[in-house]
């Protein structure tokens, strides 16, 4: 898959997790889905911030402005993910936070898939998208799995902070027996 197809695949996976949350039969199942949402959305955001957004910023005529908007949306999502990550199983605030997160993600996905991705596909070659897809697949194993709203969200600082956060996150994931994806 090329880079944009991979991102769309991630979007569909997150949409399925929201459906899984709604159909969960217990607080424990809901908490497991929340942990997967935190992981998948944190990884997805990191990949976009490290690789996709810098490319879009460079090749799109108004890329800097558009990417600044997307980074702002990412910040709001990371804040919500952080709040969810800190909750205990069965916390009464979980449903409200997940509903808000779903609305944030639906809007963000719509903007990316309807506006950013078509413009990016038109601006770069298929070979570049294929190469970026291979890079994203490889890089997904070493990006953060938890939200870090106060960490840098742009290279070059993100390039240095991302791997450190990822190592820390993976250690925490193992210690807390978080699900792997």
Secondary structure, DSSP 8 states (H G I E B T S, - for coil): --HHHHHHHHHHHHHHHHHHHHH--SHHHHHHHHHHHHHHHHHHHHHIIIIIHHHHHHHSTTHHHHHHHHHHHHHHHHHHHHHHHHS-TT-TTHHHHHHHHHHHHHHHHHHIIIIIHHHHHHHS-HHHHHHHHHHHHHHGGGS-SS--TTS--STTHHHHHHHHHHHHHHHHHHHTT----
